[in-house]
Amino acid sequence: MPYQYIEDLPPSVRGHLPPHAQEIYLAAFNTAWRQHGREPDGEATVHRIAWAAVKRRYRKMGDEWVPIGR
């Protein structure tokens, strides 16, 4: 189901991503949900799409997610 607020995101997202990356995740998740949410295993697909959107702008360095180009 789509997320209305960042506070609604799963702890695995909120606890690991910086605020801007959380915004990217939320927007990508909600967009993907409209397209894939009703498919079999749709929720897992939508989470993968959201993580892929984050990984286009951020990368993990050690335990921290940092903007690409930094």
C-alpha positions in Angstrom: 0.0 0.0 0.0 1.3 3.5 -0.8 2.9 5.6 2.0 1.5 9.0 2.8 4.4 10.3 5.0 8.0 9.5 5.5 7.1 8.5 9.0 5.1 5.6 7.5 8.0 4.1 5.7 9.4 0.8 7.1 12.0 1.1 9.8 14.5 -0.6 7.4 14.2 2.5 5.2 13.9 5.3 7.8 16.7 3.9 10.0 19.2 3.7 7.2 18.6 6.4 4.6 19.1 10.2 5.0 16.0 12.3 4.7 16.4 13.2 1.0 16.9 9.5 0.1 13.7 8.7 2.1 11.8 11.2 0.0 13.1 9.5 -3.2 12.1 6.1 -1.8 8.6 7.3 -0.9 8.0 8.9 -4.3 9.3 6.0 -6.3 7.4 3.5 -4.2 4.1 5.3 -4.6 4.6 5.7 -8.4 5.5 2.0 -8.8 2.6 1.0 -6.6 0.2 2.5 -9.0 1.7 0.4 -11.8 2.6 -2.9 -10.1 0.8 -3.0 -6.7 -1.8 -5.5 -7.9 0.5 -7.9 -9.5 1.4 -11.2 -7.9 4.3 -10.4 -5.6 3.7 -6.7 -6.5 4.8 -5.3 -3.1 8.2 -6.9 -3.3 8.6 -5.6 -6.9 7.6 -2.1 -5.8 10.1 -2.1 -2.9 12.9 -3.2 -5.4 11.9 -0.3 -7.7 12.0 2.1 -4.8 15.5 0.9 -3.7 16.7 1.1 -7.3 15.6 4.8 -7.4 17.6 5.5 -4.3 20.6 3.8 -5.7 20.6 6.0 -8.7 21.3 9.0 -6.4 23.0 7.5 -3.3 25.5 4.8 -2.6 26.4 3.0 0.6 29.8 3.8 2.0 30.4 1.7 5.1 27.3 2.0 7.2 26.2 5.3 5.6 24.2 6.2 2.5 25.9 9.2 0.7 24.9 11.2 -2.4 26.8 10.0 -5.5 29.5 12.4 -6.5 30.4 13.2 -2.9 
